[in-house]
Amino acid sequence: MSIMGSIGRYGAAIRKAHRNARSIRHLNSLPPEIQKDIGWPVENDARARSLYSTVLPGH
């Protein structure tokens, strides 16, 4: 395992985490009615939203 390969895998993991966090932010920004229609859990609770920001930095 080369150092460059390890760095590449780490970079790919960071990019994937960023894309996932961005997707969650976009879904959470939709109106509650649309979230419900697509099956996304509607969270009116501020604690639940803060959990996403804790788990997914940059949210």
Secondary structure, 3 states (H helix, E strand, C coil): CCHHHHHHHHHHHHHHHHHHHHHHHHHHHCCHHHHHHHCCCCCCCHHHHHHHHHHCCCC
